[in-house]
Amino acid sequence: MTDKAKAGKLTTVVSIVLALLFLFQGVTKLGGMMVEQFGAWGYPAWFQYLIGVAETAGGVGLLVKKTRSHAAAAMFVVMLGAIFTLLRAGQMGQVAVPIIVLLLAAFVARNSR
């Protein structure tokens, strides 16, 4: 197997893992399960639903090869927002996961072109 083929398989696996993560998180937000948390961060309730739609759409987009790169780039931006929110709220202990997800989204975006 060539290095390019290995990178392609790894990109696919990472895309699937990210898709499942974003689908789960998106559905959680669309279900209204984080209204209090978004309020504590200073966001209006509707913003939770906007992010839920973005994460759900991004999760679906990560599963489709033609849209994978754009979906990963969009989720990169969503993770920048998550990191900013956690840092602004002083929740330093929770910022590691969004940073890792951001890096994985960057990997997928770069390798899916």
C-alpha positions as CSV (number, residue, x, y, z in Angstrom):
1,M,0.0,0.0,0.0
2,T,1.4,3.4,-0.9
3,D,1.8,6.3,1.4
4,K,-1.0,8.2,-0.5
5,A,-3.3,5.2,-0.1
6,K,-2.6,5.0,3.6
7,A,-3.2,8.7,4.1
8,G,-6.5,8.4,2.2
9,K,-7.6,5.6,4.5
10,L,-6.6,7.5,7.6
11,T,-8.4,10.6,6.3
12,T,-11.6,8.5,5.8
13,V,-11.4,6.9,9.3
14,V,-10.8,10.3,10.9
15,S,-13.7,11.8,8.9
16,I,-16.0,9.0,10.1
17,V,-15.0,9.5,13.7
18,L,-15.5,13.3,13.4
19,A,-18.8,12.8,11.7
20,L,-20.1,10.7,14.5
21,L,-18.9,13.2,17.1
22,F,-20.5,16.2,15.3
23,L,-23.7,14.3,14.6
24,F,-24.0,13.4,18.3
25,Q,-23.2,16.9,19.4
26,G,-25.5,18.5,16.8
27,V,-28.5,16.3,17.8
28,T,-27.8,17.0,21.4
29,K,-28.0,20.8,20.8
30,L,-31.0,20.5,18.5
31,G,-32.7,18.5,21.3
32,G,-32.4,21.6,23.5
33,M,-30.1,19.8,26.0
34,M,-27.6,22.7,26.4
35,V,-29.8,25.8,26.7
36,E,-28.6,26.5,30.3
37,Q,-24.9,26.0,29.3
38,F,-25.2,28.4,26.3
39,G,-26.9,30.9,28.7
40,A,-24.1,30.6,31.2
41,W,-21.7,31.4,28.3
42,G,-23.7,34.5,27.5
43,Y,-25.3,33.2,24.3
44,P,-29.1,33.4,23.5
45,A,-31.0,30.1,23.4
46,W,-31.4,30.3,19.6
47,F,-27.6,30.2,19.2
48,Q,-27.5,26.6,20.5
49,Y,-29.9,25.5,17.7
50,L,-27.8,27.3,15.1
51,I,-24.7,25.5,16.2
52,G,-26.7,22.3,16.3
53,V,-27.7,22.7,12.7
54,A,-24.1,23.5,11.7
55,E,-22.7,20.5,13.6
56,T,-25.3,18.1,12.2
57,A,-24.8,19.4,8.6
58,G,-21.0,19.2,9.1
59,G,-21.3,15.6,10.4
60,V,-23.3,14.6,7.3
61,G,-20.8,16.5,5.1
62,L,-17.9,14.7,6.5
63,L,-19.4,11.4,5.4
64,V,-19.7,12.5,1.8
65,K,-16.4,12.5,-0.1
66,K,-17.3,15.4,-2.4
67,T,-18.2,17.7,0.6
68,R,-15.7,16.4,3.1
69,S,-13.1,19.1,2.7
70,H,-15.6,21.9,3.0
71,A,-17.4,20.3,5.9
72,A,-14.1,19.8,7.8
73,A,-13.2,23.5,7.2
74,A,-16.5,24.6,8.5
75,M,-16.1,22.4,11.6
76,F,-12.7,23.9,12.1
77,V,-14.4,27.3,12.4
78,V,-17.0,25.9,14.8
79,M,-14.2,24.5,17.0
80,L,-12.4,27.9,16.9
81,G,-15.7,29.3,18.4
82,A,-15.8,26.6,21.0
83,I,-12.2,27.2,22.0
84,F,-12.9,31.0,22.2
85,T,-16.0,30.4,24.3
86,L,-14.3,28.1,26.8
87,L,-11.3,30.4,27.2
88,R,-13.5,33.4,27.7
89,A,-15.6,31.5,30.3
90,G,-12.4,30.5,32.1
91,Q,-13.0,26.8,31.5
92,M,-9.4,26.0,30.7
93,G,-9.7,22.3,31.7
94,Q,-12.3,21.7,29.0
95,V,-10.4,23.3,26.0
96,A,-8.2,20.2,25.2
97,V,-11.0,18.3,23.4
98,P,-12.0,21.1,21.0
99,I,-8.3,21.7,20.2
100,I,-7.8,18.1,19.3
101,V,-11.0,18.1,17.2
102,L,-9.9,21.3,15.5
103,L,-6.6,19.7,14.6
104,L,-8.3,16.6,13.3
105,A,-10.7,18.8,11.2
106,A,-7.7,20.6,9.8
107,F,-6.1,17.3,8.9
108,V,-9.3,16.1,7.1
109,A,-9.7,19.5,5.3
110,R,-6.1,19.4,4.1
111,N,-6.1,15.8,3.0
112,S,-9.6,15.7,1.4
113,R,-8.9,18.1,-1.5
